[in-house]
């Protein structure tokens, strides 16, 4: 009704116990955007200067979908709907905040179906934002 929620710190047992409360809240409320702005400040000593970066991460799929089983293969869930939605959010955020470029960070070199889908969605969405530069980077290089 109010569009606001207050949440205190929560703890999730590592390797056993109950499902993450944070993941459950994200899922039930469809909180699909994890927005992390990073900025350096003049006069504050830091390793790097002139930093103005915002990380926009999809919060309901991939590792956060909470589906796992112990087998000899990996299972990852990435959908076109969620990929389009998070990339569109990133471009809309960039446009509204005077950002000049969006970089899609992925692992499509290894996860060809899932991260490949995400990368293709990012390229398609980027075409609708000709005033914002777009590129992609493999997560290993980005880190």
ABEGO torsion letter per residue (X at the ends): XAGBBBBBBBBBBBGBEBBBAAAAAAAAAGBABBBBBBBBBBGBBBABBGBBBBBBBBAABEAAAGBBBBBABBBBBBBAAAAAAAAAAAAAAAAAAGBABBBBBBAAAABAAAAAAAAAAAAAAAAABAABBBBBBBAAAAX
